[in-house]
Each structure stands twice: as structure tokens, then as C-alpha cells.
Amino acid sequence: MIYTSGKLSIEVDGDGYFKAYICHKTIRRLKLRVVKNRIELIYDLNSNGDPEVFPTQLGNGRYEITLCENLSGNKYAKVGTINLFVKMEDKNAPYLHANQYINYSDSSDVVLKARALCIGKTDEQKFVAIRNYIKQSFVYDFIKAATTKTFVLPDIEHSFSNHRGICQDLAAIAVAMFRSQGIPSKLCIGYIDRQYHSWSELFIDGEWQLYDPTCEINSLNKIKNYKLERWY
């Protein structure tokens, strides 16, 4: 089903996510504002009209989705608003699909590797196999960490092919591998011990488990204070 308001179009063709795009190409910068129960999430949206996938991770209910177009400097104008009522049968549906932050396809190398690692395994065994693979195969990219700005999307494809990345790349790789194998998982962004950070959580045996690939790769086992800010 497709909804349109002003320059904004939203397509809903499955549980746990929606696709958003601008109706006509523009050279202006775009922001997508998603609000539910006073929780606000802000995304960048491409200006070429290609649909991008966004999760309905705030649960069932009414979402107000607004497209804002840059006028100049930090000034934006609303160019379309759609109220979307979400009713998911599975509350973990948002954590089983690719989206703007966890960007992969069935033919992605990260998915093909996960498939090879997880053939014939239980969810717990899949977790162990993927966890061991990431710990043994990847390194933390300290140079990228020192030069990357905040609010940059994870680069799963590049990081996977080079076997290195910053915290959000490593967490996104883990989440992509888990989701492709049917395990609900989240990319979490927030703070650990006052440091901005990304990690993952996965749903196994009826409960969420925290898994931090960056800390495991760097053998940081004493971190206990995780403060969640947003998740995808």
C-alpha cells in the first residue's frame, strides 16, 4: 500500500518496516522525522527518489512521519506528513529485516558467509559460530574511529570485505548476519562508560542478549554500564 502527502511517499508491503521516498528528485538535503509517543527519530533521506527502508522499532500504534526539505543553512520546511498506523503480529518483526542502518541483500557477502557458517545449526549455535567468526576475522579500525563524524551510517559492505571497522560497522555486520539467519537482533547506539558507542542485542530462547563485538575484539571485558539512546 502506498500513501502520499505533498512530496512524501510511503510504501508498506510487509511487517516491521516501511519504505519512504521523495516523489520527485531534488538537489536539496532531506530529513525524515519519525515520531511516536513523543519519541523522535531523525533520519537522512536520499534526494534521488529511491525508496529507503526504515524500521517500526517503536512498536504498534500511530507513527507521524514528516519529510523536511532544506531551505538554507539549518532551516528546513515540512513538505509532507503521513500518519501511519502500525499493527504487527510479531513485535520482533522490525529486527528481522534490512533497513537504512542495517543495509544488506540476500546476495550480500555478509549474508552468504552467515549462511555458510550456520547451516544445520540451532539459534544458539548460530550465535556462537557468528560470534567466533567476527572475533577471529575482524580488527577495530582506529584510524576510521578518529576521523569519522557522528550520525554516519554503518558501512557493512566495505567493512566486511576489509575485515575491519569501527564499533557501529562491527555491530551492524553482526546484526546483518543474525537477521539473515532468522535471529531477531538490534543495532544499539548510546554510551558505555560515558563513551559514545554501538553494540548489538539478539533475541534467543525468549530473551534479549547483549553482544558487543568491538569489546570482544579488543578484549575489553570490564565494561558494564551501557546506556541506550537509539536502536535500529
C-alpha positions as CSV (number, residue, x, y, z in Angstrom):
1,M,0.0,0.0,0.0
2,I,1.3,3.5,-0.9
3,Y,0.5,6.7,1.0
4,T,1.3,10.1,-0.4
5,S,1.3,13.6,1.2
6,G,3.0,16.6,-0.5
7,K,6.4,15.4,-1.6
8,L,6.5,12.4,0.6
9,S,5.5,8.9,-0.3
10,I,5.5,5.8,2.0
11,E,5.1,2.2,0.9
12,V,4.1,-0.6,3.3
13,D,4.5,-4.1,1.9
14,G,5.5,-6.1,5.0
15,D,5.6,-6.2,8.8
16,G,8.2,-4.3,10.8
17,Y,9.2,-1.6,8.3
18,F,8.1,1.0,5.8
19,K,9.8,2.4,2.7
20,A,10.0,6.2,2.3
21,Y,11.0,8.4,-0.7
22,I,10.5,11.8,-2.2
23,C,8.1,11.9,-5.1
24,H,10.4,14.0,-7.3
25,K,14.2,14.3,-7.4
26,T,15.7,17.3,-5.7
27,I,19.1,18.8,-5.1
28,R,18.1,19.8,-1.6
29,R,19.0,17.9,1.6
30,L,16.2,15.9,3.1
31,K,15.4,14.8,6.6
32,L,12.7,12.2,7.7
33,R,11.2,12.8,11.1
34,V,9.5,9.8,12.7
35,V,7.5,10.4,15.9
36,K,5.6,8.0,18.2
37,N,4.5,8.6,21.8
38,R,6.8,11.7,22.0
39,I,9.9,9.6,20.9
40,E,11.5,11.3,17.9
41,L,13.9,9.7,15.4
42,I,15.6,11.8,12.7
43,Y,16.9,10.2,9.5
44,D,18.6,11.5,6.4
45,L,16.7,10.6,3.2
46,N,18.3,10.5,-0.3
47,S,17.2,13.2,-2.7
48,N,17.1,11.0,-5.9
49,G,13.7,9.4,-5.1
50,D,15.0,5.9,-4.4
51,P,13.0,4.1,-1.6
52,E,14.8,3.6,1.7
53,V,13.7,1.2,4.4
54,F,13.0,2.3,7.9
55,P,12.0,0.1,10.9
56,T,8.9,0.4,13.0
57,Q,11.0,-0.3,16.1
58,L,8.8,1.9,18.4
59,G,6.1,-0.8,18.4
60,N,2.5,-0.8,17.4
61,G,0.4,2.4,17.2
62,R,0.4,5.7,15.3
63,Y,3.5,7.0,13.7
64,E,3.8,10.5,12.4
65,I,6.2,10.6,9.6
66,T,7.3,14.0,8.2
67,L,9.5,14.9,5.3
68,C,11.6,18.1,5.7
69,E,13.4,19.8,2.9
70,N,16.4,22.0,3.5
71,L,15.9,25.7,2.6
72,S,19.3,27.2,3.7
73,G,21.7,26.6,6.5
74,N,19.9,24.8,9.3
75,K,16.4,25.8,8.1
76,Y,14.0,23.1,6.9
77,A,10.5,23.2,5.7
78,K,7.9,20.5,6.1
79,V,6.9,19.1,2.6
80,G,4.7,16.2,3.6
81,T,3.3,14.4,6.7
82,I,1.8,10.9,6.9
83,N,0.2,9.3,9.9
84,L,0.8,5.6,9.7
85,F,-0.9,3.1,12.0
86,V,1.3,0.1,12.6
87,K,-0.1,-3.2,13.8
88,M,2.5,-6.0,13.9
89,E,1.6,-9.6,14.8
90,D,5.3,-10.2,15.8
91,K,6.7,-7.4,18.0
92,N,10.2,-8.5,16.8
93,A,9.4,-8.1,13.1
94,P,11.5,-4.8,12.8
95,Y,14.5,-6.8,13.9
96,L,14.4,-9.4,11.1
97,H,14.7,-7.1,8.0
98,A,17.3,-5.0,6.3
99,N,16.9,-1.2,6.7
100,Q,18.8,2.0,6.2
101,Y,21.2,1.3,9.1
102,I,21.4,-2.5,8.5
103,N,21.8,-2.4,4.7
104,Y,22.2,-5.8,3.1
105,S,20.5,-8.1,0.5
106,D,20.2,-11.9,0.1
107,S,23.2,-11.8,-2.3
108,S,25.5,-9.7,0.0
109,D,28.8,-11.3,1.0
110,V,27.9,-10.9,4.7
111,V,24.7,-12.9,4.2
112,L,26.4,-15.6,2.1
113,K,29.1,-16.0,4.9
114,A,26.4,-16.2,7.6
115,R,24.6,-18.9,5.6
116,A,27.7,-21.0,5.3
117,L,28.5,-20.7,9.0
118,C,25.0,-21.5,10.2
119,I,23.9,-24.5,8.0
120,G,22.1,-27.0,10.2
121,K,22.6,-25.1,13.5
122,T,20.2,-24.0,16.2
123,D,19.9,-20.3,17.0
124,E,22.3,-20.7,19.9
125,Q,24.8,-22.5,17.7
126,K,24.4,-19.8,15.0
127,F,25.2,-17.1,17.6
128,V,28.4,-18.9,18.7
129,A,29.5,-19.5,15.1
130,I,29.0,-15.9,14.0
131,R,30.5,-14.5,17.3
132,N,33.6,-16.7,16.9
133,Y,34.0,-15.7,13.2
134,I,33.8,-12.0,13.9
135,K,36.3,-12.2,16.8
136,Q,38.8,-14.2,14.8
137,S,38.4,-12.4,11.5
138,F,37.9,-8.6,12.2
139,V,40.0,-5.8,13.7
140,Y,39.0,-2.5,15.1
141,D,39.7,0.4,12.7
142,F,41.3,3.1,15.0
143,I,42.1,5.4,12.1
144,K,38.5,5.5,11.0
145,A,37.4,5.9,14.6
146,A,39.5,9.1,14.8
147,T,38.2,10.6,11.6
148,T,34.5,9.6,11.3
149,K,31.8,12.0,12.3
150,T,28.8,11.1,14.3
151,F,25.5,10.1,12.7
152,V,27.2,8.4,9.7
153,L,25.6,5.2,8.6
154,P,27.4,1.9,9.1
155,D,29.3,0.6,6.0
156,I,28.6,-3.1,6.1
157,E,29.9,-4.0,2.6
158,H,33.2,-2.1,2.8
159,S,33.9,-3.2,6.4
160,F,33.1,-6.8,5.7
161,S,35.3,-7.0,2.6
162,N,38.2,-5.4,4.5
163,H,37.6,-7.2,7.8
164,R,37.9,-4.0,9.8
165,G,35.5,-1.3,11.0
166,I,34.5,0.9,13.9
167,C,32.0,-0.1,16.5
168,Q,28.9,0.6,14.5
169,D,30.3,-1.2,11.5
170,L,31.1,-4.3,13.5
171,A,27.7,-4.2,15.3
172,A,25.9,-3.8,12.0
173,I,27.8,-6.7,10.5
174,A,26.8,-8.9,13.4
175,V,23.1,-7.8,13.2
176,A,23.0,-8.4,9.4
177,M,24.4,-11.9,9.9
178,F,21.9,-12.7,12.7
179,R,18.9,-11.3,10.9
180,S,19.8,-13.1,7.7
181,Q,19.7,-16.3,9.7
182,G,16.3,-15.6,11.3
183,I,17.5,-14.3,14.6
184,P,15.9,-11.0,15.7
185,S,18.6,-8.5,16.5
186,K,19.1,-4.8,17.1
187,L,21.8,-2.3,16.3
188,C,22.1,-0.3,19.5
189,I,23.6,3.2,19.8
190,G,24.3,5.0,23.0
191,Y,27.1,5.2,25.7
192,I,29.3,2.8,27.5
193,D,31.1,4.3,30.5
194,R,30.5,7.8,29.0
195,Q,31.9,6.9,25.6
196,Y,29.7,7.0,22.5
197,H,29.4,3.5,21.2
198,S,27.4,0.9,19.2
199,W,26.7,-2.7,20.1
200,S,24.1,-5.3,19.3
201,E,21.4,-7.3,21.0
202,L,19.9,-10.6,19.8
203,F,16.8,-12.5,20.8
204,I,17.5,-16.1,21.7
205,D,15.5,-18.5,23.9
206,G,12.8,-15.9,24.6
207,E,15.1,-13.2,25.9
208,W,17.4,-10.4,24.6
209,Q,21.1,-10.9,25.0
210,L,23.7,-8.1,24.7
211,Y,26.6,-8.8,22.4
212,D,29.4,-6.2,21.8
213,P,31.7,-7.3,19.0
214,T,34.0,-4.3,19.5
215,C,34.7,-5.1,23.1
216,E,35.3,-8.7,22.4
217,I,37.7,-7.9,19.5
218,N,39.6,-5.5,21.8
219,S,39.4,-7.8,24.8
220,L,37.5,-5.2,26.9
221,N,35.6,-7.3,29.4
222,K,35.1,-4.9,32.3
223,I,32.6,-2.6,30.7
224,K,29.2,-2.8,32.5
225,N,27.4,0.5,32.1
226,Y,25.5,0.5,28.8
227,K,23.1,3.4,28.2
228,L,20.8,3.0,25.2
229,E,20.0,6.1,23.2
230,R,18.5,4.7,20.0
231,W,18.2,1.4,18.2
232,Y,17.5,0.1,14.7
